[in-house]
Amino acid sequence: MEFIKIAYCVTTPFLLCYALLYNGEKKLAINLLAVTNLLLIGNTIFLLRQLWGFYQLSKSFRSTSVTAFQPDVVAMVHLLLVVVLPVFFLNGKLRKNPWFSLLVLGMLYTFYPFNTWNTFDLGTKILVYFCLLCIAYALLWLCNQLPYQSPPR
């Protein structure tokens, strides 16, 4: 699931540029932006699972001696924002909002710099992301949750 954040950081700028600069036919870009925003929740679940694993590991290594440990508050707040902000994409209005997507994209770029991206087996990851994008688009379409979808009759 680590590839979702990389794919989000690569595809979202193109969708945002198309949605913000072109006033004409931008419905597809907004619909795809909503789907990519929804897929980012998978990365949030992956991060929460990793944090839970780190917590269990630290609990198993806990010793009786007390060491002086000063946590990095700025990094903790940044991690909290990276974990919590994509959850707001469950709201339909925020899911299609390009400015909120730009905020989350900026947070991800600062939290995951380019040199930390794992590009091993990139072809398979691109295909998997494309399949996830198609599945999520179809699911949102079937549930009538796409931003520019007509309401049911």
BATIVO-958301 format. One record per residue: residue number from 1; x negated, y negated, z of N, C-alpha, C, O in turn. Coordinates in steps of 0.001 Angstrom, whole numbers, plus 500000, padded with zeros to 6 digits. Example, Ala and Ser with C-alpha at 12.3 -4.5 7.8 and 13.67 -1.06 7.14 Angstrom:
2
num | n.X | n.Y | n.Z | ca.X | ca.Y | ca.Z | c.X | c.Y | c.Z | o.X | o.Y | o.Z
1 | 486810 | 505690 | 507800 | 487700 | 504500 | 507800 | 486800 | 503300 | 507800 | 485764 | 503319 | 508465 $
2 | 487150 | 502250 | 507080 | 486330 | 501060 | 507140 | 487100 | 499970 | 507870 | 486591 | 498862 | 508039 $
//
This chain:
153
num | n.X | n.Y | n.Z | ca.X | ca.Y | ca.Z | c.X | c.Y | c.Z | o.X | o.Y | o.Z
1 | 499184 | 501206 | 500000 | 500000 | 500000 | 500000 | 499144 | 498735 | 500000 | 499669 | 497624 | 499922 $
2 | 497840 | 498906 | 500087 | 496973 | 497746 | 500106 | 497000 | 496984 | 498777 | 496757 | 495778 | 498744 $
3 | 497292 | 497685 | 497698 | 497277 | 497061 | 496378 | 498439 | 496092 | 496187 | 498406 | 495280 | 495262 $
4 | 499458 | 496152 | 497028 | 500614 | 495263 | 496860 | 500203 | 493810 | 497056 | 500635 | 492934 | 496306 $
5 | 499372 | 493553 | 498058 | 498952 | 492162 | 498292 | 498085 | 491639 | 497157 | 498159 | 490461 | 496808 $
6 | 497254 | 492518 | 496575 | 496422 | 492100 | 495451 | 497292 | 491824 | 494231 | 497105 | 490821 | 493543 $
7 | 498236 | 492708 | 493969 | 499134 | 492512 | 492836 | 499993 | 491272 | 493034 | 500268 | 490544 | 492080 $
8 | 500421 | 491030 | 494278 | 501204 | 489832 | 494572 | 500369 | 488578 | 494305 | 500859 | 487613 | 493718 $
9 | 499114 | 488597 | 494737 | 498241 | 487436 | 494547 | 497882 | 487202 | 493086 | 497510 | 486091 | 492709 $
10 | 497991 | 488240 | 492261 | 497682 | 488091 | 490839 | 498914 | 487688 | 490031 | 498830 | 486807 | 489175 $
11 | 500056 | 488323 | 490294 | 501238 | 488081 | 489462 | 502037 | 486843 | 489874 | 502619 | 486174 | 489021 $
12 | 502070 | 486535 | 491154 | 502904 | 485436 | 491631 | 502499 | 484067 | 491075 | 503385 | 483274 | 490757 $
13 | 501196 | 483747 | 490939 | 500881 | 482432 | 490348 | 501456 | 482241 | 488949 | 501897 | 481144 | 488607 $
14 | 501455 | 483300 | 488135 | 502029 | 483185 | 486787 | 503547 | 482967 | 486849 | 504103 | 482149 | 486115 $
15 | 504194 | 483710 | 487732 | 505647 | 483541 | 487870 | 505998 | 482165 | 488433 | 506976 | 481548 | 488012 $
16 | 505200 | 481690 | 489382 | 505456 | 480358 | 489956 | 505239 | 479262 | 488921 | 506032 | 478325 | 488832 $
17 | 504176 | 479373 | 488144 | 503935 | 478364 | 487096 | 505080 | 478339 | 486097 | 505542 | 477270 | 485698 $
18 | 505531 | 479504 | 485700 | 506635 | 479561 | 484741 | 507924 | 479024 | 485352 | 508679 | 478317 | 484684 $
19 | 508184 | 479356 | 486623 | 509421 | 478930 | 487266 | 509413 | 477442 | 487598 | 510459 | 476796 | 487535 $
20 | 508266 | 476891 | 487945 | 508212 | 475488 | 488350 | 508001 | 474530 | 487176 | 508458 | 473388 | 487228 $
21 | 507322 | 474973 | 486125 | 507005 | 474060 | 485036 | 508038 | 474066 | 483919 | 508270 | 473033 | 483291 $
22 | 508656 | 475199 | 483664 | 509610 | 475289 | 482560 | 511030 | 475255 | 483091 | 511437 | 476113 | 483875 $
23 | 511773 | 474263 | 482656 | 513150 | 474116 | 483116 | 514133 | 474911 | 482271 | 515293 | 475069 | 482651 $
24 | 513692 | 475395 | 481164 | 514586 | 476102 | 480250 | 515025 | 477451 | 480789 | 515760 | 477531 | 481772 $
25 | 514571 | 478497 | 480141 | 514974 | 479863 | 480470 | 514043 | 480426 | 481537 | 513072 | 481110 | 481213 $
26 | 514330 | 480147 | 482799 | 513465 | 480602 | 483884 | 514139 | 481641 | 484770 | 513618 | 481978 | 485834 $
27 | 515271 | 482144 | 484352 | 516007 | 483094 | 485181 | 515220 | 484382 | 485400 | 515205 | 484915 | 486510 $
28 | 514572 | 484882 | 484366 | 513798 | 486110 | 484507 | 512624 | 485909 | 485466 | 512319 | 486789 | 486271 $
29 | 511967 | 484750 | 485378 | 510833 | 484478 | 486268 | 511283 | 484414 | 487723 | 510600 | 484941 | 488601 $
30 | 512419 | 483777 | 487992 | 512922 | 483694 | 489363 | 513358 | 485072 | 489851 | 513128 | 485418 | 491009 $
31 | 513982 | 485859 | 488979 | 514372 | 487219 | 489369 | 513142 | 488075 | 489687 | 513131 | 488805 | 490678 $
32 | 512108 | 487984 | 488845 | 510883 | 488746 | 489096 | 510154 | 488233 | 490340 | 509548 | 489016 | 491071 $
33 | 510212 | 486938 | 490578 | 509613 | 486384 | 491793 | 510315 | 486920 | 493038 | 509668 | 487231 | 494037 $
34 | 511627 | 487024 | 492973 | 512375 | 487576 | 494099 | 512003 | 489034 | 494341 | 511910 | 489471 | 495488 $
35 | 511793 | 489779 | 493274 | 511427 | 491194 | 493414 | 510017 | 491329 | 493987 | 509789 | 492155 | 494870 $
36 | 509065 | 490527 | 493497 | 507706 | 490612 | 494044 | 507669 | 490175 | 495497 | 506913 | 490724 | 496298 $
37 | 508488 | 489185 | 495838 | 508560 | 488776 | 497242 | 509100 | 489903 | 498119 | 508639 | 490101 | 499243 $
38 | 510056 | 490619 | 497608 | 510605 | 491738 | 498370 | 509586 | 492867 | 498508 | 509534 | 493530 | 499544 $
39 | 508777 | 493091 | 497473 | 507753 | 494128 | 497552 | 506671 | 493803 | 498573 | 506010 | 494706 | 499088 $
40 | 506488 | 492527 | 498865 | 505468 | 492134 | 499844 | 505814 | 492632 | 501243 | 504936 | 492702 | 502103 $
41 | 507058 | 492973 | 501480 | 507446 | 493522 | 502777 | 506775 | 494885 | 502980 | 506516 | 495280 | 504117 $
42 | 506494 | 495599 | 501902 | 505743 | 496850 | 502009 | 504356 | 496631 | 502580 | 503866 | 497443 | 503365 $
43 | 503714 | 495522 | 502184 | 502413 | 495183 | 502751 | 502538 | 494854 | 504238 | 501646 | 495178 | 505021 $
44 | 503628 | 494219 | 504626 | 503848 | 493900 | 506040 | 503986 | 495176 | 506864 | 503436 | 495277 | 507961 $
45 | 504717 | 496140 | 506334 | 504863 | 497419 | 507037 | 503509 | 498111 | 507152 | 503200 | 498694 | 508191 $
46 | 502695 | 498054 | 506093 | 501362 | 498636 | 506116 | 500493 | 497956 | 507181 | 499786 | 498636 | 507925 $
47 | 500541 | 496632 | 507258 | 499765 | 495901 | 508265 | 500214 | 496238 | 509683 | 499384 | 496420 | 510574 $
48 | 501515 | 496320 | 509889 | 502015 | 496672 | 511223 | 501574 | 498072 | 511618 | 501244 | 498311 | 512780 $
49 | 501565 | 498998 | 510674 | 501096 | 500352 | 510960 | 499607 | 500360 | 511309 | 499184 | 501087 | 512207 $
50 | 498813 | 499553 | 510600 | 497391 | 499446 | 510922 | 497171 | 498819 | 512291 | 496323 | 499281 | 513055 $
51 | 497921 | 497779 | 512606 | 497777 | 497138 | 513921 | 498166 | 498095 | 515043 | 497536 | 498105 | 516101 $
52 | 499200 | 498896 | 514812 | 499594 | 499880 | 515815 | 498490 | 500928 | 515996 | 498229 | 501359 | 517119 $
53 | 497853 | 501333 | 514918 | 496732 | 502271 | 515012 | 495555 | 501681 | 515757 | 494914 | 502370 | 516551 $
54 | 495258 | 500403 | 515511 | 494180 | 499733 | 516257 | 494517 | 499634 | 517742 | 493642 | 499788 | 518594 $
55 | 495762 | 499383 | 518043 | 496176 | 499314 | 519440 | 496001 | 500667 | 520124 | 495496 | 500734 | 521245 $
56 | 496415 | 501742 | 519457 | 496257 | 503067 | 520040 | 494787 | 503446 | 520185 | 494407 | 504087 | 521165 $
57 | 493956 | 503057 | 519219 | 492529 | 503329 | 519303 | 491891 | 502571 | 520467 | 491091 | 503135 | 521214 $
58 | 492240 | 501311 | 520618 | 491679 | 500537 | 521724 | 492174 | 501058 | 523072 | 491459 | 500992 | 524072 $
59 | 493387 | 501570 | 523090 | 493928 | 502142 | 524330 | 493181 | 503434 | 524706 | 492966 | 503709 | 525887 $
60 | 492794 | 504208 | 523709 | 492083 | 505450 | 524006 | 490629 | 505191 | 524405 | 490046 | 506005 | 525121 $
61 | 490027 | 504083 | 523962 | 488647 | 503756 | 524323 | 488550 | 502847 | 525540 | 487451 | 502456 | 525934 $
62 | 489658 | 502514 | 526126 | 489650 | 501589 | 527253 | 488831 | 502184 | 528402 | 489006 | 503343 | 528777 $
63 | 487955 | 501377 | 528936 | 487127 | 501838 | 530047 | 487522 | 501086 | 531313 | 488326 | 500155 | 531275 $
64 | 486953 | 501501 | 532414 | 487302 | 500866 | 533689 | 486545 | 499570 | 533887 | 486970 | 498734 | 534684 $
65 | 485443 | 499374 | 533193 | 484688 | 498132 | 533360 | 485351 | 497010 | 532564 | 485848 | 497216 | 531456 $
66 | 485346 | 495855 | 533141 | 485964 | 494693 | 532501 | 484876 | 493908 | 531788 | 483873 | 493532 | 532394 $
67 | 485073 | 493670 | 530531 | 484122 | 492874 | 529755 | 484757 | 491539 | 529419 | 485979 | 491424 | 529327 $
68 | 483938 | 490556 | 529242 | 484425 | 489231 | 528877 | 484769 | 489242 | 527395 | 483897 | 489419 | 526544 $
69 | 486026 | 489055 | 527103 | 486490 | 489094 | 525720 | 487324 | 487854 | 525468 | 488347 | 487641 | 526118 $
70 | 486894 | 487051 | 524539 | 487628 | 485849 | 524158 | 488196 | 486063 | 522758 | 487444 | 486083 | 521784 $
71 | 489503 | 486221 | 522647 | 490077 | 486439 | 521306 | 490026 | 485165 | 520471 | 490059 | 484054 | 521000 $
72 | 489946 | 485348 | 519171 | 489964 | 484240 | 518230 | 491430 | 483872 | 517969 | 492128 | 484557 | 517222 $
73 | 491873 | 482803 | 518585 | 493286 | 482425 | 518540 | 493709 | 482036 | 517124 | 494814 | 482364 | 516693 $
74 | 492843 | 481347 | 516408 | 493183 | 480911 | 515049 | 493384 | 482127 | 514141 | 494331 | 482170 | 513355 $
75 | 492495 | 483109 | 514252 | 492636 | 484313 | 513427 | 493877 | 485106 | 513822 | 494535 | 485694 | 512963 $
76 | 494201 | 485128 | 515101 | 495391 | 485847 | 515541 | 496666 | 485177 | 515030 | 497603 | 485861 | 514618 $
77 | 496707 | 483856 | 515054 | 497880 | 483131 | 514540 | 497993 | 483330 | 513030 | 499092 | 483500 | 512503 $
78 | 496856 | 483309 | 512337 | 496857 | 483520 | 510895 | 497370 | 484921 | 510554 | 498167 | 485085 | 509630 $
79 | 496912 | 485929 | 511301 | 497390 | 487294 | 511090 | 498876 | 487403 | 511390 | 499610 | 488084 | 510674 $
80 | 499317 | 486738 | 512439 | 500741 | 486755 | 512788 | 501580 | 486131 | 511669 | 502651 | 486641 | 511340 $
81 | 501099 | 485038 | 511089 | 501828 | 484407 | 509983 | 501854 | 485304 | 508742 | 502868 | 485379 | 508048 $
82 | 500740 | 485981 | 508468 | 500698 | 486879 | 507307 | 501646 | 488054 | 507501 | 502196 | 488578 | 506532 $
83 | 501839 | 488470 | 508748 | 502739 | 489589 | 509022 | 504197 | 489135 | 509062 | 505075 | 489846 | 508573 $
84 | 504465 | 487971 | 509632 | 505849 | 487548 | 509875 | 506479 | 486851 | 508668 | 507660 | 487065 | 508394 $
85 | 505735 | 486036 | 507949 | 506332 | 485256 | 506852 | 506993 | 486117 | 505769 | 508072 | 485747 | 505305 $
86 | 506409 | 487244 | 505339 | 507115 | 488045 | 504323 | 508432 | 488634 | 504805 | 509279 | 488981 | 503982 $
87 | 508628 | 488756 | 506096 | 509894 | 489285 | 506606 | 511039 | 488326 | 506277 | 512184 | 488753 | 506129 $
88 | 510735 | 487047 | 506164 | 511759 | 486067 | 505814 | 512267 | 486244 | 504381 | 513293 | 485673 | 504009 $
89 | 511547 | 487038 | 503576 | 512012 | 487308 | 502220 | 513225 | 488220 | 502197 | 513819 | 488423 | 501138 $
90 | 513602 | 488768 | 503328 | 514844 | 489538 | 503393 | 516059 | 488631 | 503197 | 517121 | 489088 | 502775 $
91 | 515892 | 487340 | 503510 | 516935 | 486349 | 503269 | 516956 | 486031 | 501768 | 515918 | 485717 | 501185 $
92 | 518105 | 486109 | 501163 | 518229 | 485911 | 499726 | 517819 | 484530 | 499250 | 517245 | 484400 | 498169 $
93 | 518100 | 483496 | 500033 | 517756 | 482138 | 499612 | 516255 | 481906 | 499657 | 515704 | 481232 | 498786 $
94 | 515589 | 482457 | 500665 | 514135 | 482293 | 500742 | 513415 | 483201 | 499747 | 512303 | 482897 | 499316 $
95 | 514043 | 484299 | 499390 | 513434 | 485237 | 498438 | 513243 | 484589 | 497076 | 512263 | 484877 | 496389 $
96 | 514160 | 483722 | 496678 | 514056 | 483089 | 495357 | 513445 | 481692 | 495408 | 513304 | 481049 | 494368 $
97 | 513082 | 481212 | 496587 | 512516 | 479879 | 496737 | 511048 | 479876 | 496303 | 510225 | 480532 | 496942 $
98 | 510699 | 479155 | 495231 | 509304 | 479168 | 494774 | 508352 | 478460 | 495728 | 507171 | 478804 | 495775 $
99 | 508832 | 477483 | 496488 | 507947 | 476762 | 497405 | 507567 | 477620 | 498606 | 506430 | 477561 | 499074 $
100 | 508500 | 478410 | 499104 | 508176 | 479328 | 500197 | 507242 | 480426 | 499692 | 506355 | 480873 | 500418 $
101 | 507442 | 480854 | 498457 | 506537 | 481839 | 497856 | 505138 | 481268 | 497712 | 504150 | 481978 | 497900 $
102 | 505050 | 479990 | 497380 | 503749 | 479330 | 497266 | 503064 | 479260 | 498630 | 501850 | 479437 | 498720 $
103 | 503821 | 479008 | 499677 | 503263 | 478988 | 501031 | 502714 | 480359 | 501418 | 501601 | 480463 | 501934 $
104 | 503486 | 481396 | 501171 | 503030 | 482757 | 501494 | 501823 | 483131 | 500639 | 500899 | 483780 | 501128 $
105 | 501819 | 482734 | 499385 | 500689 | 483006 | 498506 | 499419 | 482328 | 499026 | 498346 | 482931 | 499024 $
106 | 499542 | 481097 | 499464 | 498395 | 480398 | 500048 | 497877 | 481080 | 501304 | 496668 | 481182 | 501511 $
107 | 498797 | 481546 | 502142 | 498383 | 482269 | 503348 | 497644 | 483553 | 502982 | 496635 | 483890 | 503601 $
108 | 498140 | 484261 | 501985 | 497483 | 485507 | 501579 | 496113 | 485254 | 500960 | 495176 | 486011 | 501210 $
109 | 495982 | 484194 | 500151 | 494680 | 483878 | 499555 | 493650 | 483520 | 500623 | 492476 | 483869 | 500492 $
110 | 494076 | 482830 | 501672 | 493112 | 482479 | 502713 | 492809 | 483659 | 503631 | 491712 | 483742 | 504185 $
111 | 493763 | 484570 | 503800 | 493543 | 485718 | 504683 | 492800 | 486841 | 503965 | 492012 | 487554 | 504587 $
112 | 493042 | 487008 | 502659 | 492382 | 488036 | 501857 | 491606 | 487353 | 500730 | 492145 | 487189 | 499635 $
113 | 490357 | 486952 | 500967 | 489581 | 486339 | 499880 | 489321 | 487332 | 498746 | 489447 | 488544 | 498919 $
114 | 488956 | 486793 | 497586 | 488743 | 487629 | 496404 | 487706 | 488726 | 496635 | 487856 | 489839 | 496132 $
115 | 486653 | 488414 | 497394 | 485577 | 489398 | 497557 | 485976 | 490576 | 498439 | 485210 | 491533 | 498548 $
116 | 487147 | 490540 | 499072 | 487589 | 491668 | 499893 | 488586 | 492564 | 499164 | 489053 | 493553 | 499728 $
117 | 488915 | 492230 | 497928 | 489899 | 493012 | 497193 | 489286 | 494338 | 496757 | 488171 | 494372 | 496238 $
118 | 490013 | 495422 | 496969 | 489589 | 496744 | 496561 | 490150 | 497016 | 495164 | 491348 | 497249 | 495003 $
119 | 489278 | 496985 | 494165 | 489730 | 497168 | 492786 | 489388 | 498546 | 492247 | 489400 | 498752 | 491033 $
120 | 489085 | 499486 | 493119 | 488797 | 500848 | 492685 | 490060 | 501476 | 492117 | 491140 | 501324 | 492688 $
121 | 489936 | 502165 | 491019 | 491049 | 502849 | 490345 | 492161 | 501848 | 489992 | 493337 | 502070 | 490280 $
122 | 491759 | 500769 | 489376 | 492668 | 499665 | 489086 | 493784 | 500045 | 488121 | 494909 | 499564 | 488261 $
123 | 493497 | 500886 | 487158 | 494524 | 501277 | 486192 | 495699 | 501992 | 486846 | 496856 | 501719 | 486525 $
124 | 495403 | 502901 | 487756 | 496466 | 503606 | 488466 | 497256 | 502659 | 489348 | 498479 | 502764 | 489440 $
125 | 496564 | 501732 | 489999 | 497248 | 500777 | 490875 | 498179 | 499859 | 490079 | 499258 | 499504 | 490554 $
126 | 497766 | 499482 | 488887 | 498620 | 498635 | 488052 | 499877 | 499395 | 487649 | 500978 | 498844 | 487679 $
127 | 499714 | 500648 | 487276 | 500877 | 501457 | 486905 | 501815 | 501683 | 488086 | 503035 | 501615 | 487935 $
128 | 501254 | 501949 | 489250 | 502080 | 502159 | 490445 | 502828 | 500874 | 490798 | 504007 | 500918 | 491149 $
129 | 502148 | 499735 | 490707 | 502824 | 498467 | 491013 | 503929 | 498175 | 489999 | 505000 | 497696 | 490372 $
130 | 503679 | 498458 | 488733 | 504705 | 498256 | 487716 | 505920 | 499139 | 487986 | 507060 | 498702 | 487828 $
131 | 505672 | 500388 | 488395 | 506784 | 501288 | 488729 | 507549 | 500789 | 489954 | 508779 | 500818 | 489974 $
132 | 506823 | 500332 | 490972 | 507488 | 499764 | 492149 | 508307 | 498534 | 491790 | 509406 | 498336 | 492306 $
133 | 507768 | 497717 | 490910 | 508478 | 496516 | 490471 | 509768 | 496895 | 489738 | 510811 | 496279 | 489958 $
134 | 509697 | 497902 | 488871 | 510902 | 498358 | 488154 | 511927 | 498945 | 489113 | 513122 | 498682 | 488976 $
135 | 511480 | 499731 | 490077 | 512393 | 500344 | 491045 | 513066 | 499268 | 491898 | 514276 | 499308 | 492118 $
136 | 512271 | 498307 | 492378 | 512843 | 497249 | 493221 | 513793 | 496362 | 492410 | 514835 | 495947 | 492917 $
137 | 513438 | 496071 | 491154 | 514317 | 495267 | 490309 | 515644 | 495992 | 490090 | 516713 | 495388 | 490177 $
138 | 515564 | 497290 | 489806 | 516783 | 498072 | 489587 | 517624 | 498145 | 490864 | 518851 | 498065 | 490809 $
139 | 516967 | 498296 | 491996 | 517692 | 498360 | 493259 | 518391 | 497036 | 493573 | 519548 | 497024 | 493993 $
140 | 517689 | 495932 | 493367 | 518315 | 494629 | 493592 | 519443 | 494379 | 492585 | 520460 | 493775 | 492926 $
141 | 519261 | 494840 | 491361 | 520306 | 494672 | 490362 | 521543 | 495479 | 490726 | 522667 | 494989 | 490611 $
142 | 521335 | 496721 | 491169 | 522470 | 497565 | 491553 | 523197 | 497031 | 492785 | 524416 | 497157 | 492899 $
143 | 522441 | 496437 | 493701 | 523053 | 495866 | 494910 | 523575 | 494449 | 494681 | 524096 | 493817 | 495599 $
144 | 523430 | 493954 | 493444 | 523892 | 492614 | 493077 | 523227 | 491538 | 493937 | 523889 | 490611 | 494404 $
145 | 521914 | 491668 | 494141 | 521160 | 490746 | 494981 | 520155 | 489902 | 494212 | 519397 | 489155 | 494831 $
146 | 520119 | 489990 | 492907 | 519198 | 489163 | 492129 | 519709 | 487722 | 492140 | 520919 | 487498 | 492145 $
147 | 518798 | 486743 | 492144 | 519225 | 485347 | 492242 | 520139 | 484877 | 491121 | 521091 | 484140 | 491376 $
148 | 519874 | 485285 | 489892 | 520678 | 484819 | 488769 | 521585 | 485915 | 488221 | 521782 | 486035 | 487012 $
149 | 522123 | 486699 | 489121 | 523045 | 487749 | 488715 | 524460 | 487264 | 488972 | 524747 | 486638 | 489993 $
150 | 525326 | 487563 | 488038 | 526718 | 487112 | 488205 | 527380 | 487908 | 489319 | 527091 | 489093 | 489485 $
151 | 528265 | 487277 | 490085 | 528932 | 487987 | 491176 | 529880 | 489067 | 490638 | 530367 | 488963 | 489512 $
152 | 530135 | 490088 | 491434 | 531027 | 491159 | 490965 | 532460 | 490652 | 490825 | 532873 | 489721 | 491516 $
153 | 533204 | 491276 | 489926 | 534590 | 490861 | 489694 | 535548 | 491751 | 490421 | 536760 | 491550 | 490340 $
//
